Amino acid sequence: MAAAGARERILTTGYELFSRRGVRAVGVDEVIARSEVARATFYRHFRSKNDLILAFLARRERDWTLGLVEAESYRRGSTPEERLLAIFDVFDDWFNGDDFDGCSFINVLLAMGAEHPLGEASIEYLAHIRAIVAERAEQAGLRDPDAFARSWHILMKGSIVTRAEGDHESARRAKELAHLLIEQHR
């Protein structure tokens, strides 16, 4: 039980630090100190910082992609099209809340590069998000769901980056463009 508690403390600490400051700005020593574990305990649970970051990305998908974006946009819409558009309503709440921290998948990809194992993992997680969008596009009867999802994903990622620049209205702006994209794919 104590081992599971230590692993969870390390992962929770890593999650908080990586999502707020990025994976390059946070070192193992800081994670160890803040999670109040011994160095040996850290390495018993995670062979390396990269292994902790991979666990962080998996948790981010569980909590953010599936737990927030997919589930909440599904709850807010009653049709596949409404569920697509609701993604930007979820983003708007996130962008204007106290917990906006950007997209960890984008951040890790840009920090590490597409060839690095962490960049590759980030690309996979971003593909999972696109798959959710493509499935909803297919359910809505839109033409070429894959192309639609790629364009939609540009709107999603662009609104996140624009919010990071300080534009608190970026989700609403993206939603306006999303209506046009839906019309184009009908």
C-alpha positions as CSV (number, residue, x, y, z in Angstrom):
1,M,0.0,0.0,0.0
2,A,2.8,2.4,0.9
3,A,4.5,1.7,-2.5
4,A,1.3,2.5,-4.4
5,G,1.0,5.7,-2.3
6,A,4.6,6.7,-3.1
7,R,4.1,6.0,-6.9
8,E,0.9,8.1,-6.8
9,R,2.6,11.0,-5.0
10,I,5.4,11.0,-7.5
11,L,3.0,10.9,-10.5
12,T,0.7,13.5,-9.0
13,T,3.6,15.8,-8.3
14,G,5.1,15.2,-11.8
15,Y,1.7,15.9,-13.3
16,E,1.3,19.2,-11.5
17,L,4.8,20.4,-12.3
18,F,5.0,19.2,-15.9
19,S,1.6,20.6,-16.8
20,R,2.4,24.0,-15.3
21,R,6.1,24.5,-16.2
22,G,6.9,21.9,-18.9
23,V,9.0,18.8,-19.0
24,R,12.3,20.5,-19.6
25,A,12.0,23.0,-16.7
26,V,11.3,20.3,-14.1
27,G,14.1,18.0,-12.9
28,V,13.9,14.7,-11.1
29,D,15.4,16.2,-7.9
30,E,12.5,18.6,-7.7
31,V,9.9,15.9,-8.2
32,I,11.6,13.7,-5.5
33,A,11.7,16.6,-3.0
34,R,8.1,17.7,-3.6
35,S,6.7,14.2,-3.5
36,E,8.6,13.5,-0.3
37,V,10.1,10.2,-1.5
38,A,13.7,8.9,-1.5
39,R,15.6,8.8,-4.7
40,A,15.6,5.0,-4.6
41,T,11.8,5.1,-4.3
42,F,11.5,7.3,-7.3
43,Y,13.7,5.0,-9.4
44,R,11.8,1.9,-8.1
45,H,8.6,3.3,-9.7
46,F,10.1,5.1,-12.7
47,R,13.3,4.0,-14.3
48,S,13.9,7.5,-15.6
49,K,12.4,11.0,-15.9
50,N,11.1,10.0,-19.4
51,D,9.2,7.1,-17.9
52,L,7.5,9.5,-15.4
53,I,6.7,11.8,-18.4
54,L,5.1,8.9,-20.3
55,A,3.0,8.2,-17.2
56,F,2.1,11.9,-17.0
57,L,1.0,11.9,-20.7
58,A,-1.1,8.8,-20.1
59,R,-2.8,10.4,-17.1
60,R,-3.3,13.6,-19.1
61,E,-5.1,11.7,-21.7
62,R,-7.3,10.0,-19.1
63,D,-8.1,13.2,-17.2
64,W,-8.1,15.8,-19.9
65,T,-8.8,14.2,-23.3
66,L,-11.3,11.5,-22.1
67,G,-12.4,12.9,-18.7
68,L,-12.9,16.5,-19.6
69,V,-13.0,17.1,-23.4
70,E,-14.7,14.0,-24.6
71,A,-17.0,13.3,-21.7
72,E,-18.0,16.9,-21.1
73,S,-18.6,17.8,-24.7
74,Y,-20.7,14.6,-25.1
75,R,-22.7,15.6,-22.1
76,R,-23.3,19.1,-23.4
77,G,-24.5,18.1,-26.8
78,S,-27.5,15.9,-27.8
79,T,-26.3,15.3,-31.5
80,P,-22.9,14.5,-32.9
81,E,-22.7,18.0,-34.4
82,E,-23.6,19.6,-31.1
83,R,-21.0,17.4,-29.4
84,L,-18.4,18.6,-31.9
85,L,-19.3,22.3,-31.3
86,A,-19.4,21.7,-27.5
87,I,-15.7,21.0,-27.5
88,F,-15.2,24.7,-27.9
89,D,-17.6,25.4,-25.0
90,V,-15.6,23.1,-22.8
91,F,-12.4,24.9,-24.0
92,D,-14.0,28.3,-23.2
93,D,-14.7,27.2,-19.6
94,W,-11.1,25.9,-19.4
95,F,-9.6,29.0,-21.0
96,N,-11.4,31.3,-18.6
97,G,-10.9,29.2,-15.4
98,D,-8.0,29.2,-13.0
99,D,-6.6,25.8,-14.2
100,F,-5.7,26.7,-17.8
101,D,-2.3,25.2,-18.4
102,G,-2.1,24.6,-22.2
103,C,-1.9,21.4,-24.0
104,S,0.7,19.1,-22.6
105,F,0.8,17.0,-25.7
106,I,1.6,20.1,-27.9
107,N,4.1,21.3,-25.3
108,V,6.0,18.0,-25.0
109,L,6.0,17.5,-28.8
110,L,7.5,21.0,-29.3
111,A,10.0,20.6,-26.4
112,M,11.2,17.2,-27.4
113,G,10.6,17.0,-31.1
114,A,8.7,14.4,-33.2
115,E,11.6,11.9,-33.3
116,H,12.0,11.7,-29.5
117,P,10.0,8.9,-27.8
118,L,8.2,11.5,-25.8
119,G,7.4,13.4,-29.0
120,E,6.2,10.2,-30.6
121,A,3.9,9.5,-27.6
122,S,2.5,13.1,-27.8
123,I,1.8,12.6,-31.5
124,E,-0.1,9.4,-30.6
125,Y,-2.2,11.1,-28.0
126,L,-3.0,14.0,-30.4
127,A,-4.1,11.3,-32.9
128,H,-6.5,9.9,-30.3
129,I,-8.1,13.3,-30.0
130,R,-8.5,13.5,-33.8
131,A,-10.0,10.0,-33.8
132,I,-12.7,11.2,-31.3
133,V,-13.5,14.2,-33.7
134,A,-13.5,11.9,-36.8
135,E,-15.9,9.5,-35.1
136,R,-18.3,12.4,-34.2
137,A,-18.0,13.7,-37.8
138,E,-18.9,10.3,-39.2
139,Q,-21.8,10.1,-36.8
140,A,-22.9,13.5,-38.0
141,G,-22.8,12.3,-41.6
142,L,-20.1,14.8,-42.6
143,R,-18.0,14.1,-45.7
144,D,-14.4,12.9,-45.3
145,P,-14.3,12.6,-41.5
146,D,-10.5,12.2,-41.5
147,A,-9.9,15.4,-43.4
148,F,-12.6,17.1,-41.3
149,A,-10.9,15.9,-38.1
150,R,-7.5,17.2,-39.2
151,S,-8.9,20.6,-40.0
152,W,-11.0,20.6,-36.7
153,H,-7.9,19.7,-34.8
154,I,-6.1,22.7,-36.2
155,L,-8.9,24.9,-34.8
156,M,-8.5,23.1,-31.4
157,K,-4.8,23.4,-31.2
158,G,-4.8,27.0,-32.6
159,S,-7.3,28.1,-30.0
160,I,-5.2,26.6,-27.2
161,V,-2.0,28.4,-28.4
162,T,-4.0,31.6,-28.9
163,R,-5.3,31.4,-25.4
164,A,-1.7,30.9,-24.2
165,E,-0.9,34.2,-25.9
166,G,-3.6,35.8,-23.8
167,D,-6.7,35.7,-25.9
168,H,-9.5,34.6,-23.6
169,E,-12.0,34.6,-26.5
170,S,-10.1,32.2,-28.6
171,A,-12.5,29.2,-28.0
172,R,-15.4,31.4,-29.1
173,R,-13.5,32.5,-32.2
174,A,-12.7,28.9,-33.0
175,K,-16.3,27.9,-32.6
176,E,-17.4,30.4,-35.2
177,L,-14.9,28.9,-37.6
178,A,-16.0,25.4,-36.6
179,H,-19.5,26.2,-37.9
180,L,-18.1,27.1,-41.3
181,L,-16.0,23.9,-41.3
182,I,-19.1,21.8,-40.6
183,E,-21.0,23.5,-43.5
184,Q,-18.0,22.8,-45.8
185,H,-18.2,19.1,-45.0
186,R,-21.9,18.6,-45.2
